[in-house]
């Protein structure tokens, strides 16, 4: 697959603001790695700026382990070390300065955090990539999905079959029986882009667009792989691709990077950070 010119060529007089400021709302006491993987993948995929919004209790640890290029916004936290509802005002303030919002990686199932996620999804007027615990916040709340349909902004949802089953109050078995049909119907019903992850990941758009991915391997079925994908999608959105194309190219490159990593590390030893390390080579192969 050849990548679009927007991802391969940059004007000589360009500056970081031309390639998107990605704000990633992620992490909790037990899941700080998810935030880092998402942020690093976004940087490796061409984002001009990346800011991580994380609970204040893990911000120092994040700073020690992050890429030097990533900015950190410490936010109020709950007693469980997850984002608190009190973080909303700071989140609202920074969104005036950003282009794309990613919400979900490692947020946790803390009730206060889940309520915060729903409030952000409904009220912040920015294109969004919703993943992991951001999707869990939508499960059992069909009224939120109806609000997404009515919103004048772009949404990309990236569920695995279990998360998709929760969104639809269904079962994994039912989802897997008709992955393409269910994904397509969901995208058109709620006017969003859906990435239904798994073997032959399905990407569908609100206008009926469909892409079934053929890259990737079973070694990518490990912690953090989905966080990497969310960061890549956000980076491509920030570089000007529409939601469907951003998701399609990110899914393809994510799988290709995983295939390149598996050749070097083997499938059994493949971890998410290996995928990030192979993003540049994957991009080179798609020129």
N, C-alpha and C positions, 0 to 999 in steps of 0.2 A: 504494500500500500504506500503510495506517495503522499507525503504530508503537504498541506496547503502552504502557499508562499508565506502567509502570515507567520507561520511557525519556523520557517527556514531562513528568511531574509529580513534584516533590520536596516532601517535607514541610517545613513552615516551620522546624521545629526539627532538621533534619538536619545532619550533619557529614561531613567528608571520608571518614571510615571507613565510612560507610554505602554507599559507591559503589565499593568494591573497591580493594585495593592490588595493582597489577599488577607482577610482577617479570619483566623481559625479559632473558633470557640470550642475548646477541647480540654481533656485531661481531668484527672481527679487523683486522690492520694494513691490509689492502687493501680492507676492506669496512665501514668505520665508518659510512657513510651509512645502511646497512640498519637498524642499531640505532636511529639517530635518527628515521628515518621511522616505524618501528614505535611508538616511544615517543610521538612527537608525535600520531600518529593515535589512540592510546589516550586521550591527554589530551583531544583534540578530540571524542572520542566519549563523554565523560562519566566516565572513570575518576577516582576520588577521589585516588589516589596512584599514581605510577609510579616504579619504581626500575629503572635500567639496570645490569646486571652485565656489564662489559666488560673486556677485557685491560688491565692497568695501563698498558701502553705507549701506548694511545690515549685514556686517560681525560682527560688535559689537553685534547686536541683536541676531544673530545666536550663537555667543560664549556664551552669557548669558543663552540661552535656550537649548543648545545641550548637548548630552551625553559628559562626560569629555573625553571619549576615542577618539572622532572624531577630526581630524585635519582640520584646515580652511586655505584656500588660497584665500585672497581677490584679486579681479581682477578689472581692469578698467571698468567703467560703462558709460552708455549713460545718457543724461539729464533726461530720463524717469526712471532711476534707474534699467535698465536692463544691461546685459553684452554687452560691446562694442567690436567692431572689433579689437580694440587695445589690447584686452586680448589674442589674438592668440599666441603671442610669449611666454608668460608665460605658456599657456596651452601646447604648443609644448614642452617646456623645462621640465615640470613635467611629461609628458607622458613617458619620458625615465626611470622613476622610478616606474611606476605603471604597473599593469597587466591587469586590466579591466576598461573600460570607460563606464559610464552611462551618457547619454545626453538627457535633455529635461524637467524634472519635474520643472514646474513653471518658465521656461525661459522667457516667454512672447512672444507676436507677434511683438515686436519692429523690424523694418526692418533691422537695423544693427545687432541685435542679431540673427535673422533668417539667415542672410548671414554668420555670424560667425559659426552658427551651421552647415550649409552646408559645409563650408570650413574645419571644424574639421572632419566631417563625411567622407569626401573624402580623406583628407590628413594624418590623424593620423592613424598610423598602429598598432592598438590595437583592440582586440575583443570588440564589443560595444553592449550595450543595448540601443535602441533608443525608447523613449517614449514621449508622450504628445507634447510639443512644438518642440521637435526634429523631431517628425513625421510631424507636421505642416510645418516645414521647407522644407520637401520633397514634400509636396503636390503641384501640379502644376509644378513640376520639374522632369519629367520622365527621363531626361538625368542623373540625380543623381542616380536614381534607376539602370540605365544601368551601371553606374560606380561601384555601389555596386556589381553587378554581376561579374564584371571583377576583383574586388579586391581580394587579397590573404589574407583574414582575415574573422573572424566570425562576423555575425550580427544577433541580435535578435530584431525584431520589435514587439511592444506590443500595437497595436491599439485597441480602442473601435470601434464599427461599424461606427460612424461618421468620425473618423480619417481614417478608411479603405476606406470609400466612397471617401474621399478627395484624398487619394493616387491613387485611380483608376478612378477618375473623374466620379464617379457613384453616386448612391443614397443609403441611409441607407436601404430602402426597398429592393433594389436589393441585397445588401450584406446579409441581414437577410434571404432571400429566399434560399440561398445556401451557408451557412457559411463554411461548410466543403470543398465543391468543390472549392470555391473561394480561401480559405486559402491555400489549397494544391497546386493549380495551381500557386499562387503567390510565394510560397516558392520555387517551382521547377524552375519557370521562372527566379527568381532573385538569386537563390542559397543562401538562408538564412532560418533562423528559424522564424516562425510567431506565435505570440500569439494573436488570435482574441478573445478579452475579451467579457464578457457577460454571460448570462445564458448558462451553459454547454460550458465554454471556450474551444476553439479549439486550439490545438498546432500542428503545422505541420513543417516538416523538408525538407531539399532540396532533400533528397533521397526518399521521399514519406512517411516518418514516420508520424503517426497520433496518437494523444491522445485527447480524449474528456473528460473533467473533470466533475465529479459529486459532488464535494464538493462545499461549499459556499451557500449563501442565499441572499435574496433581501436586507437585512440590510446592506450589503457591498456596496450597490449603494450609496456611499456618498463620499464627497471630501477626497482625499488623499489615498484611497484604492489602486488605480493603482500605486501611488508612492511607496507604501509599496511593491507591487509585483515586481517592477523594482529592488529595493534594494535586495530582496531575490534572484532573478535570477542572479544578478551580483555576489552575495556572493557564490552561487553554482558554477558558472563559475570559480571563483577564487580558489575554492577548487578542481578543476580538472575535473569536469564533462564536457562532450561535450555540445554543444549549445542546442540540442534537449532535452537531459536528464535534463540539468539545468533548462530549461523552464518547462518541464513536472513536475518535483518534486516541483518546486517553486509554480506552479499553484495549485497543489494538497494541499500542506501545507498551502498556503495562504487561500484557501477555508476552510480547516479544522480548522485553527486558527480562521477564521471568524465564523464558526459554534460553536466553543467552546465559543467564546466571546458573541455570540447571546444568548446562554443558560443562561449566567450570566447577561448580560446587556439588553436583549431583542433586537429584530431586529430594532425596531423603535429608540432605543437609542444608537445603535452601531455606533462608530466612528473609524477612521483609527488607532488611537493609541491603541485602544482596541485589534485590530488584532495583532499588534506588541507584546503586552503584552502576547498573547497566543501562540506565535511562539514556545517557549520552550516546552510547554505542547503538542503542535501538534507534535513536533519532538519526544518526549518521546513515544507517541502513535504509532509511526511508526518504533520502534526498532524491 
